[in-house]
Amino acid sequence: MTDNLPAGSEATPTVHEGLEGVFAARTRLSRVDGAGGRLVLAGYELEDLAPRASFEEVVHLLWRGELPSPEQEARLAEALGSETLNETTRQVLRGAVDQGASIVEGLRMGLAVQVCDEDPRIAARQILGRMPSMLAALCRLRLGLEPVESEADSVAARFLEALLGDRATAEQVRGLETYLNTVADHGLNASTFTARVIVSTRSDLVSALTGALGALKGPLHGGAPGPVLDTLLEVGTAECAEQVLAEKLARGERLMGFGHRVYEVRDPRAEVLRAAARDVLAADTALLALADAVETTALSLLRSAKPGRRIETNVEFYTAVLLHALEVPVDAFTGVFALGRAAGWCAHCFEQLDRGRLIRPRALYVGEEGAAYSAR
């Protein structure tokens, strides 16, 4: 089958640029309702599941199709916690930092050198179990600190303790678990589609997740929460919000944390993360008050500047607030996003492997024909 139209054909196929509106897979993992502002994770409403479940419960739900029993949750947590970094990985992470790689670039390099079991489900546990240590080590190395190990019994606690070098509070762990659950899966987004394309060739899970991370790091996908925090710090106080944001719009700058490719209303993840940030910041509400003021002002200015469009708060806005409250470095925001989304990437890989269908769309050729080659 060729990608161009047959000679003499009068049919003109419809090209969906960016694959917008195209259904390329069937999934039981998540339903994104852009018009209604809902996100359903394997049957559960996000607002009900994310603030209450452990990350291990959500991983089991996505990977196995049901919430685990306490015994199943404990076994999964133990399997994930048993994974350690080998010396090759440690050297790669140090080398990445030494040559000035960003944290997400270092994480991509660390993922790429993992050697995992041929069974995708075992490989998934190995990769997800190692990612917290890789990410925390990169954060500490970038700060000039030595990596530390954590023997905490959950992914969230293990990452926070390895990052901070101290025991994480229950509020911190709950806040991070809520975040990881919130971003664990979100339909056929760019990084998830990348993972499915790669694994559809029967490539391995390490390759699929490395490719997915490469897609996630782009600023139009997972690389934007950092600029949200930059904006909050630039505004500084609620009284300055209107002036700073209006000047940004006048310069043609995009207000980060607002607008979404799918959601026509407020991103349901934004409210879940705002509540999580409120709980973490219970003793210091200044940042949350500033974020609320910036959000309100930004939405008002956007409605005036773009009356024909409905632009609402997206997941990135309160992601920045929550992760900053958890003392995660700004340049690690996308890496933490990847830690949560890896659960969904693996689950989509399982689905794609079960389907057994190579993903191979067509491209409509619009170039010239009939050119004659002459030697020069």
C-alpha positions in Angstrom: 0.0 0.0 0.0 1.4 3.4 -1.0 1.0 6.6 0.9 0.0 8.6 -2.2 -3.3 8.4 -4.1 -3.5 5.9 -7.0 -2.9 7.4 -10.5 -6.0 8.8 -11.9 -7.9 8.7 -8.6 -10.4 11.4 -8.0 -10.9 10.6 -4.3 -9.4 13.1 -1.9 -8.9 11.7 1.6 -9.4 13.9 4.6 -6.2 14.6 6.4 -6.5 15.2 10.1 -3.6 17.4 11.0 -2.2 16.4 14.4 -4.6 13.4 14.2 -7.2 15.6 15.9 -10.6 13.9 16.2 -9.1 10.5 15.2 -9.8 7.5 17.3 -6.6 5.3 17.0 -7.2 2.8 19.9 -9.7 1.3 22.2 -8.8 1.6 25.9 -10.3 0.7 29.3 -7.7 2.9 31.0 -9.2 6.4 31.0 -12.0 8.5 29.6 -11.3 12.2 29.0 -14.6 14.1 28.7 -13.5 17.5 27.4 -16.9 19.0 27.1 -18.0 17.9 30.6 -14.7 18.4 32.3 -14.5 14.9 33.6 -11.6 12.3 33.8 -12.5 8.7 34.5 -9.7 6.3 35.5 -10.6 2.7 34.7 -14.2 3.4 35.9 -13.4 5.7 38.8 -14.0 9.5 38.8 -10.8 11.3 39.3 -12.1 13.4 42.2 -13.0 10.3 44.1 -9.9 8.2 43.4 -6.9 10.4 43.2 -7.0 12.1 46.7 -7.7 8.8 48.5 -6.0 5.9 46.8 -2.3 5.1 47.1 -0.3 5.3 43.9 0.3 1.5 44.1 -3.5 1.0 44.1 -3.8 3.1 40.9 -0.9 1.3 39.3 -2.6 -2.0 40.0 -5.9 -0.7 38.7 -4.4 0.4 35.4 -2.2 -2.7 35.0 -4.7 -5.3 36.2 -8.1 -3.7 35.7 -9.2 -3.7 39.3 -8.2 -2.2 42.6 -6.0 -4.5 44.6 -6.7 -6.2 47.9 -4.5 -5.1 50.8 -2.3 -8.2 50.2 -2.0 -7.4 46.4 -1.1 -3.8 47.2 1.5 -4.9 49.6 3.1 -7.3 47.2 3.2 -4.7 44.4 4.7 -2.1 46.8 7.3 -4.7 47.9 8.2 -5.6 44.2 8.6 -1.9 43.3 10.6 -1.1 46.4 13.0 -4.0 45.8 14.4 -2.4 42.6 17.8 -0.7 43.0 20.1 1.1 40.6 23.1 -0.7 39.3 26.5 0.9 39.0 26.1 1.5 35.2 23.0 3.5 35.9 24.6 5.5 38.7 27.5 6.3 36.4 25.2 7.4 33.6 23.3 9.7 35.9 26.5 11.3 37.2 27.8 11.7 33.7 24.5 13.3 32.6 24.8 15.9 35.4 28.5 16.5 34.7 27.8 17.4 31.1 25.0 19.8 32.0 22.0 17.7 31.1 18.6 18.7 32.5 16.9 16.4 34.9 14.5 15.1 32.4 17.3 14.6 29.9 19.2 12.7 32.6 16.2 10.6 33.3 15.9 9.8 29.7 19.5 8.7 29.6 19.0 6.6 32.8 15.9 4.9 31.3 17.7 4.1 28.1 20.4 2.0 29.8 18.0 -0.2 31.8 18.1 -3.9 31.0 14.9 -5.5 32.0 13.0 -8.8 31.8 11.5 -9.8 28.4 8.1 -10.1 30.0 6.6 -6.6 29.7 4.8 -6.9 33.0 7.9 -7.7 34.9 9.8 -5.0 33.0 7.1 -2.5 33.9 7.7 -3.2 37.7 11.4 -3.0 37.2 11.3 0.4 35.4 8.7 2.0 37.7 10.5 0.7 40.7 13.8 2.3 39.6 12.4 5.6 38.4 12.0 7.2 41.9 15.7 6.6 42.7 16.9 7.8 39.3 14.9 11.0 39.6 15.9 11.8 43.2 19.5 11.0 42.4 19.5 13.5 39.5 17.9 16.2 41.6 20.5 15.8 44.4 23.5 15.6 42.0 22.3 18.8 40.2 22.3 20.5 43.6 25.8 19.2 44.4 24.6 16.6 46.9 25.3 12.9 47.0 22.3 10.6 46.3 20.8 8.8 49.2 18.8 5.6 49.4 15.3 5.2 50.9 13.6 2.1 52.1 10.2 3.6 52.4 7.3 1.3 51.5 5.7 3.4 48.7 6.8 5.1 45.5 5.9 8.5 46.7 7.6 8.2 50.1 10.7 6.7 48.5 11.1 9.5 46.0 10.5 12.2 48.6 12.9 10.8 51.2 15.6 10.1 48.6 15.1 13.7 47.4 15.0 15.5 50.7 17.4 13.2 52.6 15.0 13.0 55.4 11.7 11.3 56.4 8.7 12.7 54.5 5.6 13.7 56.4 2.3 12.0 55.9 1.0 15.2 54.4 3.8 15.3 51.9 3.4 11.7 50.9 -0.4 12.1 50.5 0.2 15.3 48.4 2.6 13.5 46.0 0.4 10.4 45.8 -2.5 12.6 44.8 -0.4 14.2 42.1 0.9 10.9 40.7 -2.6 9.5 40.6 -3.9 12.6 38.9 -1.4 12.4 36.0 -1.2 8.5 35.8 -3.2 8.4 32.6 -5.0 10.8 30.3 -6.2 9.2 27.1 -4.1 9.0 23.9 -1.9 12.0 24.6 1.3 12.6 22.7 3.6 10.6 25.0 1.2 7.7 25.4 0.7 7.5 21.7 4.4 7.5 21.2 4.7 4.5 23.7 2.0 2.6 21.8 3.6 3.3 18.4 7.0 2.0 19.6 5.7 -1.1 21.3 3.4 -1.9 18.4 6.5 -2.8 16.5 7.2 -5.5 19.2 10.0 -3.4 20.5 10.7 -3.6 24.3 9.2 -1.6 27.1 12.4 0.3 27.9 12.4 1.7 24.3 8.7 2.5 24.5 9.1 4.5 27.8 12.3 6.2 26.7 10.4 7.4 23.6 7.4 8.5 25.6 9.6 10.5 27.9 11.1 12.2 24.9 7.6 13.3 23.8 6.7 14.3 27.4 9.6 16.7 27.7 8.3 19.0 25.0 6.8 22.4 26.3 3.6 21.7 24.5 3.1 18.5 26.5 4.7 18.0 29.9 7.4 20.6 29.9 5.2 23.6 31.0 4.6 23.5 34.8 8.0 25.2 35.5 7.0 28.5 33.6 3.8 28.6 35.7 5.9 28.9 38.9 8.1 31.5 37.1 5.0 33.6 36.5 3.8 33.3 40.1 7.2 34.4 41.4 7.3 37.2 38.9 3.9 38.5 40.0 5.0 38.3 43.6 1.8 39.7 45.2 -1.9 39.6 44.4 -1.9 43.3 43.9 0.6 43.0 41.0 -1.3 40.3 39.2 -3.3 42.3 36.8 -0.4 44.6 35.8 2.1 41.8 35.2 -0.4 39.5 33.4 -1.8 42.2 31.3 1.7 43.2 30.1 2.4 39.6 29.2 -0.7 39.4 27.1 0.1 42.8 25.5 3.5 41.4 24.4 1.8 38.4 22.9 3.0 36.0 25.5 1.0 32.9 26.4 -0.2 32.6 30.0 1.1 29.2 31.1 -1.3 27.0 33.0 -4.4 28.0 31.0 -6.0 26.4 28.0 -6.1 22.7 26.9 -6.2 20.8 23.7 -9.2 18.7 24.9 -10.9 20.4 27.8 -13.5 23.0 26.9 -14.1 23.7 30.6 -11.9 23.8 33.7 -9.5 20.8 33.7 -10.8 18.5 36.5 -7.3 17.8 37.6 -6.7 21.4 38.5 -9.2 21.3 41.4 -7.9 18.0 42.7 -4.3 19.4 42.8 -5.5 22.7 44.3 -7.0 20.8 47.2 -3.8 18.7 47.6 -1.7 21.9 47.6 -4.0 23.4 50.2 -3.4 20.4 52.5 0.4 20.5 52.0 0.5 24.2 52.6 -1.8 24.2 55.6 0.7 26.1 57.7 1.8 28.5 54.9 -1.1 29.7 52.8 0.6 32.7 51.1 1.6 30.8 48.0 -1.9 29.3 47.5 -3.5 32.7 48.0 -1.1 34.2 45.4 -2.0 31.3 43.0 -5.7 31.9 43.5 -5.3 35.6 42.8 -3.3 34.9 39.7 -5.7 32.3 38.4 -8.7 34.6 38.9 -7.0 37.6 37.3 -5.7 35.5 34.3 -9.1 34.0 33.6 -10.7 37.5 33.6 -8.0 38.9 31.3 -8.2 36.0 28.9 -12.0 36.3 28.6 -11.6 40.0 27.7 -8.7 39.4 25.3 -10.2 36.4 23.6 -14.0 36.7 23.8 -14.6 34.0 21.2 -12.6 31.3 23.0 -13.1 29.6 26.3 -9.7 29.3 28.0 -9.8 27.7 31.5 -7.2 26.5 34.1 -5.4 23.4 33.2 -3.4 20.7 35.2 -0.1 22.6 34.9 -1.2 25.6 37.0 -1.7 23.8 40.4 0.9 21.2 39.5 3.5 24.0 39.9 2.1 25.1 43.2 1.9 21.6 44.7 5.3 20.4 43.5 6.9 23.6 44.8 5.2 23.0 48.1 6.8 19.5 48.2 10.2 21.1 47.6 10.7 19.5 44.2 13.1 21.5 42.1 11.5 23.4 39.2 13.6 21.6 36.6 12.4 18.2 38.0 8.7 19.0 37.5 8.5 17.1 34.2 10.4 14.2 35.6 7.9 13.8 38.4 5.2 14.1 35.8 6.9 11.2 34.0 7.0 9.2 37.3 3.2 9.3 37.5 2.5 8.9 33.8 4.8 5.9 33.5 2.0 3.8 35.1 -0.3 4.7 32.2 2.4 4.3 29.6 3.0 0.7 30.7 -0.7 0.0 30.9 -1.1 1.3 27.3 1.8 -0.8 26.2 0.1 -3.9 27.6 -3.1 -3.0 25.7 -1.2 -2.5 22.5 0.7 -5.7 22.8 -2.6 -7.5 23.4 -4.1 -6.0 20.2 -1.1 -7.1 18.2 -1.6 -4.4 15.5 1.3 -2.4 14.1 0.4 1.4 14.2 1.1 2.6 10.6 -1.0 5.6 9.5 -0.6 7.0 6.0 0.6 10.4 4.7 -0.9 12.2 1.7 1.8 13.0 -0.8 1.5 16.6 -2.1 4.9 17.0 -3.7 5.9 17.1 -7.4 6.0 14.2 -9.7 7.7 13.4 -13.1 11.0 15.1 -12.3 13.9 13.7 -14.5 17.3 13.1 -12.9 20.4 14.3 -14.8 23.9 13.7 -13.7 25.9 16.7 -12.6 
